[in-house]
């Protein structure tokens, strides 16, 4: 899903998304800009859906994307079971206002 390039090369963008998703699962809440949040949200929700499946193939797909193996384990053991009765909408984006330095719209992304 490509909503914009965010002024980065493809490799940089992919690494940024992987790191953002990993941080979201690790801390269950991150502060970022609206543009990044809108692109990271579908990736995070796709990984939660895979973790809900819980089979070996899903585990390998998640571990290939998430940077830290401990966070991948947390996703399967703690986060995914929370959403077993939920069909989607695992991530919430809450607007905070504009960043002081450059006026970029800031948000908090959190797991519901």
Buried (B, 14 or more C-beta within 10 A) or exposed (E): EEEEEEEEEEEEBEEBBBBBBBBBBBEEEBBBBBBBBBBBBEBBBBBBBBBBBEEEEBBEBBBEBBBBEEBBBBBBEEBBEEBEEEEEEBBEBEEEEEEEEEEEEBBBBBBE
